[in-house]
């Protein structure tokens, strides 16, 4: 007689076989994952096509200081070009056209036209290159090259009349606006999510330092030497980018970036498809309106309110630039430490108090430290807004969303100046400037309060969610629990 265990096994075997065959039919066998190349720069395996590795919360976090320093040179590029162009381009155009203000305005509008054309185009082209496994860097280097040549020829352009000046303006602003959206997307590609506020802080810091240095150079040396030094500085920045940036190519995808994708992105923001994105867009627009209000109208406000000479007003702009230098790097660290939304709200709160104090200030001497403090507080939303905005965007769409971010800032300037002018007409003077800036700040606080907690914070973007969801599905397969529905919030 066979043992009792053998009898029991033979009785149960048909049921076990049936169960195994049923499991095999309901859950196909997963292919063994292919070995992935090791990414030495980031210290982790590179992602496989269609998959994003699950972040390890226990892994040591290495702060990419060198990368943040390197991408900050993009801010230095804006610090080199912006102040010199704002100071000397209107003067050179007026010298060629005389006091024909309408004609001067048409020439000065070339910058805005090129921005509206090139920023979306460059963002789409950079996305297209990234989606095909290429790089955004060549487009950034092309913009640097055009801007450097434009800076070098601009002081000589007056020798060819107004046509030469317009040609130099087109060349110069074509380079600047070609850089904008690919550079912004490149910052998000190169820097891990957690440390992006440090990178944007480095960009703002170097931009403010560059603005101060080149304003002083323009004043001490004159237009031509300052522009030639600026052209050489841009070439050095381009060389540093080309030699130091090692962009990890994205896995090629079937998605093709088109202008339709730009329209779709605008529509998704307008209808609130992405949590908090619409409120972020409004807050960014208001942030730019606050900045534009100060840069455009402070000189007129100060001369009317305190009776100071126009030359003495420059100290207020220097105080704003110094505040940006002081606050930008700490603003990035604060965003990493307490979260981007909290840092932005804290910055707007301090700005609100400072702007109220500026409206009540009794003299120009009290004004200067308050302007510096307002600017330092301004860096908190300025540094953390872009990381918050771009976090919810997958890599293949970052160029398009970076273009939208930049266009929202441009829209803030386009809305702010005419609106402020109308309000000053109603007030019969420039006295309510800081009160108007306080109102914009209050509206920005309301907009940021509407952003859900956690939206746009480090590690919450779609790439991270995809990695976590895939990890959960793999775990369920291994454990035999079945795939199951993905969790809504991870």
Buried (B, 14 or more C-beta within 10 A) or exposed (E): EEEEEEEEEEEEEEEEEEEEEEEEEEEEEEEEEEEEEEEEEEEBEEBBEEBBBBBEEEEEEEEBEEBBBBBBBBBBBBBBBBBBBEBBBBEBBBEBBEEEEEBBEBBBEBBBEBBBEBBBBBBBBBBBBBBBEBBBBBBBBBBBBBBBBBBBBBBEBBEEEBEBBBBBBBBBBBBBBBBBBBBBBBBBBBBBBBBBBBBBBBBBBBBBBBBBBBBEBBEEEEBEEBBBBBBBBBBEBBEBBEEEBEBEEBBEBEBEBEEEBBEBBBEEBEEEEBBBBBBBBBBBBBBBBBBBBBEBBBBBBBBBBBEBEEEEBEBBBBBBBBBBBBBBBBBBBBBBEEBBBBBBBBBBBBBBBBBBBBBEBEEBEEBBEBBBBBBBBBBBBBBBBBBBBBBBBBBBBBBBBBBBBBBBBBBBBBBBBEBBEEBBEEEEEBEBBBBBBBBBBBBBBBBBEEBEEEBBBBBBBBBBBBBBBBBBBBEBBEEEEEEEEEEEEB
